[in-house]
């Protein structure tokens, strides 16, 4: 069977490739492809279980924050300034606002902690909720 396969593809191979080399390469390919597939599935499962998604960012088991976009470690929990829009007398007015957020060094953007209702959460409150055991009612 390997000889037939070798004869059918020998026109596309260099003259230096012998049937023995071809058979060895074929066996290696047959062994490596499933191994690579199993390895990639294992790695993906390991990465998936590595993070917990809470407050619209990822957390590892040591409660270190990671960016929701690029999954790089976040740094600098600091105060940022921006704008909020309010409706006053039928007009939309832009007001200055400050908020606390992490900085993502790769995305170059602030990443805020937000609860499931959309309200901003302080870092201390988020860490306290992450450390508390999960209650199932």
C-alpha positions in Angstrom: 0.0 0.0 0.0 2.8 2.4 0.9 4.6 1.4 -2.4 1.4 2.3 -4.4 1.2 5.7 -2.6 4.9 6.3 -3.2 4.5 5.6 -6.9 1.5 7.9 -7.2 3.4 10.9 -5.6 6.9 10.1 -6.7 6.6 12.5 -9.7 6.2 15.4 -7.2 9.1 14.3 -4.9 12.8 15.1 -5.4 14.9 12.2 -6.7 16.8 12.0 -3.4 13.6 10.7 -1.5 13.7 6.9 -1.4 10.7 4.7 -0.6 12.1 4.0 2.8 12.4 7.7 3.6 8.9 8.2 2.3 7.5 5.4 4.5 9.2 6.8 7.6 7.9 10.3 6.9 4.4 8.9 6.4 4.6 6.9 9.7 5.9 10.0 11.5 3.0 12.1 10.1 0.5 9.5 11.1 1.8 9.6 14.7 2.4 13.3 15.0 -1.0 14.6 13.7 -3.1 12.9 16.4 -0.5 13.8 19.0 -0.7 17.5 18.0 -4.5 17.4 18.0 -4.6 15.9 21.5 -2.0 18.3 22.7 -3.8 21.3 21.3 -7.1 20.2 22.9 -5.4 19.6 26.2 -3.8 23.1 26.0 -7.2 24.7 25.2 -8.9 23.0 28.0 -6.2 24.0 30.4 -6.4 27.7 29.3 -10.2 27.7 29.6 -10.0 26.4 33.2 -7.3 28.9 34.1 -9.6 32.0 34.3 -12.8 33.0 35.9 -14.9 35.7 34.3 -16.4 38.1 36.8 -17.0 41.9 36.8 -16.3 41.9 33.0 -12.7 40.9 33.3 -10.8 37.6 33.8 -9.3 36.5 37.1 -6.8 33.7 37.7 -6.8 31.5 40.8 -4.5 34.0 42.6 -7.1 36.7 41.9 -4.9 38.6 39.5 -6.9 40.6 36.9 -6.5 39.9 33.1 -7.8 41.9 30.1 -11.1 40.6 28.6 -9.9 41.4 25.1 -6.3 40.1 24.9 -6.0 38.2 28.3 -2.8 40.0 29.2 -2.2 40.9 32.9 -3.8 44.2 33.9 -1.8 46.8 35.8 -2.4 50.1 37.7 -5.7 50.3 39.4 -6.0 54.1 39.1 -8.3 57.0 38.6 -9.2 58.0 35.1 -11.1 61.0 33.7 -13.7 60.9 31.0 -17.2 62.2 30.2 -20.7 61.2 31.1 -23.7 62.4 29.2 -26.8 63.7 31.0 -30.1 64.9 29.7 -30.9 68.4 31.0 -33.9 70.4 29.7 -34.3 68.3 26.6 -30.6 68.5 25.6 -27.8 66.1 26.1 -25.0 67.7 28.1 -21.5 66.3 28.4 -20.2 66.4 32.0 -16.7 65.6 33.2 -16.5 62.4 35.2 -13.9 60.4 37.0 -13.8 56.6 37.5 -11.4 53.9 38.6 -10.0 51.3 36.2 -7.1 49.0 35.4 -4.8 49.8 32.5 -4.2 47.2 29.8 -0.6 47.6 28.5 -1.4 45.8 25.2 -4.8 47.2 24.4 -3.8 50.6 25.8 -7.2 51.2 27.3 -8.8 51.4 30.7 -10.7 48.3 31.9 -13.5 49.0 34.5 -14.9 46.6 37.0 -18.7 46.4 36.4 -21.2 44.1 38.1 -24.0 42.2 36.4 -26.3 45.1 36.6 -23.9 47.5 34.9 -22.8 49.4 38.0 -19.2 50.2 38.7 -17.6 48.1 41.5 -14.6 49.1 43.6 -11.5 46.8 43.6 -11.9 46.0 47.3 -15.5 45.0 46.8 -14.7 42.9 43.8 -11.9 41.1 45.6 -14.1 40.5 48.7 -16.8 38.9 46.4 -14.3 36.8 44.6 -12.8 35.5 47.9 -16.2 34.7 49.3 -17.4 31.1 48.8 -20.1 30.7 46.2 -23.5 30.1 47.7 -26.0 28.0 45.8 -29.6 28.6 46.9 
